[in-house]
Amino acid sequence: MKRSEINAALKELEAMCEKYNRKLPPFCHFTPEQWQSIGHEYDEVRDCMLGWDITDYGLGDFDKVGFSLITLRNGNRKMQDKYPKVYAEKLLYLKEGQYSPNHFHWYKTEDIINCGGGNVLIKVYNSLPNEEIDLESDVTVHTDGRTYTVPAGSVVRLTPGESIHVQQRLYHDFNVEEGTGPVLLAEVSQCNDDNTDNRFNPPVGRFPAIEEDVPPYRLLCNEYPPAK
């Protein structure tokens, strides 16, 4: 992705947060220049990969496969003595036409919550013992206190205010329902580790290769310089 595309996407997410009154923590407002002099007091932001994030899943087509997000809080299972939090919280922004590919998590369970805007469509499958997609068995779905079953590959539609609980090893993908507009999602989960806890099927990447055509508006969560 070009840095100019990333900057535009981050500003859109920032505006969506403001529209739905989701105030962001101070570290989300640090400029790249400020990060050059920030010390160890913000090690948690660095070590737990808090802050701004963009994914195009390494496919180079962000407007079709990818979205913008912010990790607001997170623990670190590899550094539990230093960061004992057992939970994480994110905000996600998807526009119509964008898609998050099919995947599951070995470790974390999560709730995906529609905070405002359009409707999000989430397709669900169980996984087989060999971790492939189970195309046959019914899926148990948990949405806002309701438990029910749906056929494999069913799409769960979340309107603003609605949520779904995603269990470990439950395959899911999501996109925005056409004609409903961009959506702001929240994700509340166990500790998040995008480097080791995503099983995509078929396999894809996670972080984009960046072409530096303009200076960065904000640093991404995998770009922080070492503490001074």
Phi, psi and omega in degrees: 000148172284146178300326179298324177293319179296315179302315181296318180295319179295320179294324176296317177296318179300317179293323179294321177297318179294319181300321182256022170058039173261095181287141186258151179291163185305321185296340177289343182259359179294136176277162175304325179292319178297322181298336181294339183242008182277134187266201186289349178297341178250028177300328180299323178297316181291308189289331182257007177054049174281158174108202189286147183209146175225136172229135168241013178057026178070013185261348175072024180221065190302324182290346179247323181228103180148174176192175180251149180205165175227129171267115185272325178206152184191151168265192179212105185294339178275347181226053187294330179295323181275323183233085187279000179302139180251015186222166177216158175218134178228160165242136182235144180232120176236139173260163175302137180097340178275154188216137172255118189295164183297129182198165167225175179239132177288321190258306192274147162256158185208153166253132174252123189239130175277110183270344180158156180104229183278192177258140178255139181249122184240117179268136187233141173219147165287168174247153178274166178305330178273009176076007173280171183283131176273106185273002188240317190283147177296151182252132173276125185246138177239113180227112172051052177084357180252132177243129181204171180244148179223156177296155176306136179083008178291153179254125176263126184259122179250116173271167181307131182098343182266158182214165175225142173266128181250114181282166173302140176065017173267115178292138178206146169228170178203153175207180183260136178296129183302134177089358182258348177091171182298156186229143173254119179249152167247148174233122176245125190207178164290176183311140183257133174220097183287349180276335188228353191241024176240124176247096180275143179218104005285164183297141172219176176273197181227302185261147183280150163283138189244130172262118187275080180270341177215164176294151180289142173284313173224151172283143175279166187293345177255019184237004185295138175286160177300156179294145178274000000 
